[in-house]
Amino acid sequence: MNIRLKHIILIIFSLALVAATLFIPTRLENREEIQRTKLGYPAYFMEQNFFDKYGGQYFFPTWEKIDWSGKYPIVSFSPGRLAVDFVLIFLICEGFIYLLETIDFAIRKK
């Protein structure tokens, strides 16, 4: 496979995975965490405030994921952490593909 095409596919796949990490539920243990719910993995890059979601009635632990409705404000967004997230996911995917290619080469060499 052309190495340039492989990297374009990996970049698109990594961006999709970074976006998908916003939908992974985050465990919240107290009211402070509800006000600044950290979203994104492996390094969070967005915080959202879910304080008004339950009308003051909270039961812990609770799980939240991103809400695009606009009811709950996004407290902060960090482009630097987003870049770190993207690079980490890209490198993990690149390493996995390199490992698979190395194993395939070793098998074909026998």
Secondary structure, DSSP 8 states (H G I E B T S, - for coil): --HHHHHHHHHHHHHHHHHHGGGS-EEE-SHHHHHTEEESSSS--EEE--TTTTTT---SSEEE---TTSSS-EEEE-HHHHHHHHHHHHHHHHHHHHHHHHHHHHHHH-
